[in-house]
Amino acid sequence: MDTLYLLLGIVGFLAVLAAFFFGGFVLLDFIFSRTGGPQDR
């Protein structure tokens, strides 16, 4: 049972990391597109 909790904890931690990672990319993309950054659409 302990291994199940450990596995869930690791998966949850990775999910939170991925959410922050991709969220940061979306935020940067939003900021750069607003200020006319490298990709000028």
C-alpha atoms as one frame of an Amber mdcrd trajectory, in Angstrom:
protein
   0.000   0.000   0.000   2.892   2.337   0.718   4.234   1.941  -2.812   0.840
   2.961  -4.210   0.882   6.194  -2.193   4.489   6.819  -3.220   3.610   6.295
  -6.885   0.593   8.602  -6.621   2.755  11.226  -4.924   5.396  11.085  -7.655
   2.790  11.234 -10.430   1.032  14.151  -8.733   4.323  15.989  -8.270   5.232
  15.519 -11.936   1.758  16.677 -12.973   2.142  19.878 -10.927   5.626  20.449
 -12.391   4.299  19.956 -15.929   1.399  22.349 -15.241   3.775  25.076 -14.023
   6.168  24.417 -16.923   3.530  24.613 -19.652   1.700  27.417 -17.842   4.928
  29.424 -17.817   5.364  28.869 -21.549   1.800  29.985 -22.260   2.316  33.064
 -20.071   5.592  33.955 -21.820   3.971  33.444 -25.219   1.095  35.703 -24.175
   3.445  38.436 -22.898   5.671  38.312 -25.987   2.711  38.387 -28.368   1.317
  41.392 -26.467   4.561  43.382 -26.611   5.316  42.372 -30.217   8.155  40.034
 -29.352  10.091  37.623 -31.573   7.018  36.100 -33.236   5.064  39.054 -34.574
   1.633  37.808 -35.663
